[in-house]
C-alpha cells in the first residue's frame, strides 16, 4: 500500500509536465501552487484521500511549493497552480522548470519517507 502511494506521488512530475501554459507572466502565490500540487496528488491517487493521506499530501505540497516558488518560472508555476489536464502539450513546461520540479519532488519525498533512501542503499 505504501509503495502504491509513493508510485502515485512519483507520477506528479510527469503529470505536471503535461500541463498547458495559461498565459500571463505574473507568478502565482505559494498557496495557489500548493493547491495545484494537492489537486495533482489527489487526482493521481484516484480521487478521495483518507484524512491521513490528505495530511501527508498537504505536507508534500507545501514542501514542493516552498522549494519551487523561487526557482521555477512564473509560467511553470502557473501550470502547476492550474492543474489543468484537459489541454495538454508536450512542451508546456521548460526543461529547467521540469528539472526544478523533479528535484523538489525527490527531495520532499526523501524528507517525508526517509526509509526510501535507506531501502535503496541497502540493495
CORHU-V648466 format. One record per run of one state. SS is the DSSP state (helix for helix, strand for strand, loop for the rest). FROM is the first residue (numbers start at 0). LEN is the number of residues. If there is no record, write none. Layout:
ss=SS from=FROM len=LEN
ss=SS from=FROM len=LEN
//
This chain:
ss=loop from=0 len=1
ss=helix from=1 len=9
ss=loop from=10 len=1
ss=helix from=11 len=6
ss=loop from=17 len=12
ss=helix from=29 len=15
ss=loop from=44 len=6
ss=helix from=50 len=18
ss=loop from=68 len=5
ss=helix from=73 len=9
ss=loop from=82 len=12
ss=helix from=94 len=18
ss=loop from=112 len=1
ss=helix from=113 len=8
ss=loop from=121 len=2
//
